[in-house]
Amino acid sequence: MSACARRFESFVAVISSLFRVHGLELGSHARSYISSLLSRVPRKNMERFAEEFGGIDYQNLQQFISDSPWECGPVWKWIADKAGALLTGPGPRMLLIDESSFAKKGDRSAGVARQYCGRLGKTENCQVGVFSALCRDGKALLTGARLYLPKEWTEDDERCDKAGIPKEDRAFATKNALAWELIQEAEANGLDFDWVAADSAYGRDQELMLKIAGMGKTFVMDVETAQLVWKEKPQGARRPEAVGNSGACKVSSIWEKNRGKAVRIALRKAENGTVSVEFWATRVWIWPRACEIPLEVWLLMSRRANGEMKYSLCNAPKETAHAELATRQGQRHFVERVFEDAKSELGMGEYQVRKWRAWHHHMALVGMAMAFAFEERLRLEPGNPLISTRDVVDMVAWYFQEERSAADVEASIKARHRRRKLSMECKIRRENADQERITM
């Protein structure tokens, strides 16, 4: 654990140059904030940081997060370089796009509005951010963030002034437009990725698909059950205005007529056992409004054990094996794991700031904390296959807070791993027993 702490100090020394503003060295504030995000403080906001840790001045930290003009761009570029170096090896790397919401009270925080809050599953007062993450072989790391501004904000200059929103950022941009910005940013930052995946909120935008394909990337975009496609190439020189009356059909109807052709494909091993789906794929045609001719793509269809259906459009080559298509469709799961770690262990949603700059600063520093924890997990994984972000937090917290002895922390981590291992073994035994019954 002391080695982990030494590596953290080396990590901070390397990133300090990203926080120089007008000749001022702000690396010590970055160190304080990131180490606090990696702490065991129950509510990770600046007030609690100042209360819990000696040497942290609340006013100085508030200035650093809310008003200091250091740029997030170089921070995300550093994280992209780190992600590229860590997520190496054979197999495609995917850029995952997804949004996450943060419930907030009041109406002063930049971008806050009554809008759909995914975490609560209903319309609520919240902020919504669009994020990107690089993924390979079941591991993913946050690489970018944008705060969504509803029209009620972009049409109110006085409100934007109070929240410190720069004039150049006040033009309304859809979440899909923000997703495209993140994809372009990833490319500009030198991230090496072959595929782009997103859920149906983005998959309904076929122009976004065209842009991704135009970059030479393969998209896997989820679509809704009512999405219309053609099973045969539509005829005519122009895209039909009434697609529903031109022979197109819903993707759900294609599944219902062909579900008997589906095969079971194992996507990955998980703590609760093997994650498998019933999967089938077929070639279909779509005709984006911005396109002069229809395009032939894959329609991917999968059904989970709980009956949940997922439909996706994908521009992978015709010869792509179904097993690979199913795996790529299932990869978007790992961006949810990124959010889970960031929110439960690294304070992603626990900030108490109102300004535009502060939101983006906080997310960039969460990205840095995650990059450190991710690298530590990879370093320790060969001897500790169950190592988690929480374990890394425990080790760093021991160094900064010294609430428990190193032996206590080590015993706690080992006990947690034993419980997880026993649970995994129990699930695997149950899975094997079920399989034996099926084959008897």
N, C-alpha and C positions, 0 to 999 in steps of 0.2 A: 504493500500500500504506500509506503514511503516513496517507492519508485514511481508510482502513479502520480504522486504529488510533485516529484521532481520534473516529471514530464509535463505536468500542467504549467509549472513555472517556465519551462523552456518554450512551451506553446505560447504563453503570454508574451514572452520576450520577442518571439518571431512576429506576432501580429501587432505589436505596439506601433510600428511605423504607419499602420493604417489609420491611426487616430492622432495624427499631427495636423493641427489647424493653425494657420497664421503663425507658425513658429512655436506654438504651444504643444507640449507633450501631454496627451490625454490618455496615454496607455494605462496609467494607474487606475483611472476611472473604469476603463474597459475591464481591467483585471478584477476590480471590485464587483462589477456588475455580473460578469461571467461566472466568477467563483460563487456569487450569491445564487445565480440560477442553478448551479451545481450543488447547492447546499440542501439540507434537510428542513429548511424553514417551511412551515405549512402553507403560508400564503406568500408567494414570491412577488412582492412589489417593493417599491423603493422605501416606503415607510418602515416595512418590516426589516428590510436589509439594514437600515440605519439603527433600528432598535436592537437587532440581534448581533451585529458585528461591530466591534470597536474599530475606530479609524475611518469609518464611512460617514462622511458628512452629507446629510440629506440634501441640502441646498445645492452643493456642488454636483451631486449625482443627478439631481433633477435638471440642472443646467446642461449637463452632459447629454442626457437623454432627450430633453424637450427642445432645447434651443441651440446647442452647439452645432455648427455647420459642417461637421464631418459627413462625408458622403457614404451612402450605403453601397453604391456601385462597386467600389474597390473591395469592400468586405465580401460581397457575393461573388466577385471574381476570385478572391482568395479561396472561398468555400468551394467554388466550382473546380479550381485546380486541385484542391484536396480530395474532392469527390472523385475526380478523374483518376487520381493516383491510387486511391483506396479501392475503388470498384473495378479492379482489373481482372483479367482472365478471359477464357473463351466464352463464347455465347454473346448474344446481343444485349446491348444496354438500352434501357427504355427511359424516356422522359415522361414522368407521370404528372398530369395536371389535375388539380382538384381544388375545391374551395372549402373553407372552414369558417364557422361563425363563432362570435363571441358575444354572449349576452351582456348588455350594458344598461344601466339606469340613466335617466336624464336624456337631454337632447344636444349636449355640447360637444361630445367626443366626435372627432372627424368621422364622417360617414355613417354615424349611427342613425337608424331609422327602423320603423316597423317593417320587417321583411322576414322571409323564411329563415328560420334558425335550424339548421340541420341537427345540431346537438340536442335541441329540445323537441324537434319534430313538429314544429308549428311556427306560425307567424309570431314574432316577438321583437321587442326592441333590442337591436343588436348591430354589431359591425360584421362585415363579411370581407374576408381576404381571399385572393386567388393565389395559389402556391404551385411551385414546381418541385419535383424531387427526381433525382437520378436513381435508377434501380437496375441491379444485375443479380441474377441468381438468388432471388429472395431477400436481398439486402437493399435498403434505400436510404438516401440522405437528402435532406432539404437543400434546395439550390436557389430559390428565389421567392419573392413575395410582392404582392400588389394589394393595396386597399381599395375596395370598390366604393365609389361615390354615387349614390342614387341621385336622380334628377332633382329631387327637392333640395339637394346640396349644391349641385352645379349651377342651379338657377338662382342661388341666393349668395351674392358676393359678400354681404355683411357677415353672414354666418361663416363663410369660408375664411374671411379675414380673421375672425375670432379664433378659428381653429388652426390658423397658420398655414392654410393650404396655398401653395404657390400658384400664381396666376396661370402658369403654363400647365398645371395639373387640374384645372377646373373644367375643362371640356368633358362632357359626358362620354364615358367609355363603357361599353357593355362588358360583362365578365368574359365573354368570348374574345373581345378585343384585348383585354388584359392577359388572357391566356396566350394569345398570339404574341404579345409583347414578351412574355416570359420564354416562349419558345425561341424567339429571335435573340433574346438576351443569352440564353443557354448556348446558342450557336456562336454568338459573338464572343462569349467567354471561353470558347474553345472546348466546351463539353463534347465528348465523343458519344453520340447516341444514334441508334439506328431506327428506333420505333418511338412513337408518341401515343400515349393512351389517355383517355378521358372518359367521364361518365356521360349519360344521356343529355345532361344540361348543355354540354358542348357538342355532343354528337348530332344534335338537331341542326347544327350549322354546317351545311355541306360545303360552303365556301371556305370554312376553316380547314376542312379535309383537303380541299384543293390546294390551299396554301402549303399545308404540310407535305403533300405529295410533290409539290413544286420545289421543295427543298431537297428532294431525293430521299425523304424519310417514309417509313411505313407507318400508317396510322391504324389504331384499333380504337374506334370510337363507339361507345355504347349508344343505342338508340331506344326509343320507347316502343312499346308493343304495337302501337298504331302506325309506326313508320311504314310508308308505302315504298315498295320496290317493284321492279319488273322481273319476272322469271325469264322472259325472253327479251331480246333487244328491241326497244320500242322503235317503230318505224316513223318516218317523217323527218322533215328538215328542221322542224322547230319543236321545242319542248312543249308538251301539251299544257294548256292553262289549267284544265281540270284533270289533275293526275289520277284521281280516283275513278274517272270515267274512261281511262285510256288503257285499261288492262292491268294496271298496277294493283298489287294486293298488300295487305298488312303482313308484316313479318311474323306475327303470331299465328296467322293462318297457315303459313308455310310450315311452321313447326308442327301444328296440329295434324297436318296431312302427312308428315314425314317422320314423326317422333319414333316410329318403329325402326327407323334406320339408325337411330342414335346408338353410340357405343359408350361404355363407361371408360373414362380416362382419369387417371390419378394425376392431380396437379402438383401436390407437394406433401411432404410429411410435416405434421404439426403436432403440438403438445397433446391435442385431443385425438390424435390418430391421423390417418391419411385423409386428405381432402380430395374428394373425387366428384366428378360431374358426369351427367349424361350429355354427350356432345354430338352435334352434327353440324356440318358446314356445307354450303352450296354456293355456286356462283350466281349472282343476280346483277341487275342493272340499276343504276341511279342516274338522275339527270339534274345536276345542280343548275340553278338559274344562271350562274355566271359562266356556264360551259355551253359551247355550241353543239356538242355531241354527247350522247349518253356514255357513261363509264361502266365498265364491268368490274365488279369487286366481289369479295367474299362476304357472305352473310354467315356469321358465327352464332350458333344457338346452343345454350347450355342450361341444364336444369340441375339445381342442387338437391341434396337429400331432403331439405325442408320444402321443396316444391318451388323455390324461387327461380324465376327465369331471367336469363340475361341474353340480350340480342346485341350484336355489334357488327359494324361494317368495317372492312379491312381491305387495304389495297396490296396485300402480300401477293407474290407471284402465284400463278395457277398451280405450280408443282409443289407448293408448300404443304408439308404433311399436316394432317388433322391434329396430331398430338402437339405439334409446335403451335398451331393456331390456338388450341385450347389453353395451352400454357401462357401464351402472350395475353389472351383475353383475361386470364385470371391474375395477371401480375398487378393489376391496379389495386388489388387488396393491400399491397405493401405501402401505399401512400397513407392508408388508414392507420397502419402501424406507426408510421412517422408521426402523424398527428397524436396518436395515443401516447407515445413516449414524450413528445414535446409538451403536451398538456398535463400529463400526470406527473412527470418527473422534472421538467425544465421550465415550468412557469409560463408557457406560451400564452395562455389565456388569463393570467392573473395580474396583468399590468393594470396600473391605475394612472393612465395618462389620457390627455384629451387631444393633443395636437397631432397633426399629420406627420410631422417629422418624427415625433416621439414614437408613434406606432411603427413606422418603418425602421427606426433605430432599434427598438425592442426586438422586432422580428429578426433583424440581421444578427443581433447578439445571441438570440436563441439559436439561430443557425450555427453560430460559432461554437456555442456550448454543445450542440448536438454533434458537430464535427469532431470535437475533442472526445466526447463520450463514445462516438462511433469508432474512432481510431483505437481507443483503449479496448473496446470490445473485440475488435479484430486481433489486437496484439495478444489478448489473454485467452481468446477462444480455443486455441489448440489444446491447452491444458484444462480449460474450463468451458466446455461446450454450452453450458446453460447461462453463461455470463450475460447480464442484462444492463440496460441503461441505469436502472435503479441501483445495481451493484456498484457501478462506477460512481454514481452520486454518493453512495455510502463511503466509498474510499476517499473521494475528494473532500467530503464533509468532515471526515475524521481529521484530515490535515488542517482544515481551517477552523473548525469548531472545537475539536478535542473534547467532545462530550463523553466519548467512550474510548476505551483503550483499543489499540490495534487488534488485540486478541478478541475483544468483544465484537468488533465489526466483522472480523474474519469468521467467527463462529456464527454470527447472524446470517452472513451470506451463504455459508455452507449449509446451515439448517434450511434456508429458503431453497437452495438447490436440491437438497434431499427431498423436500416436499414436492417440488416440481417433478423430479425424476420418478418418484413413487406414483404420482398422478399419471405421468406419461406411460409408465409401464403397465399400470392398471388399464388404461384406455387401449393400449396395444394388445393386451391379453384378451380384452373384451372383443376387439376388432377381429383378432385371429379366430376366436371362438365362433363369432358370427359367420366368418368366412367358411369355417369348417362345416357348420350346419348347412350352409348354402350348397356346398359341394358334395354333401353326403347323399 
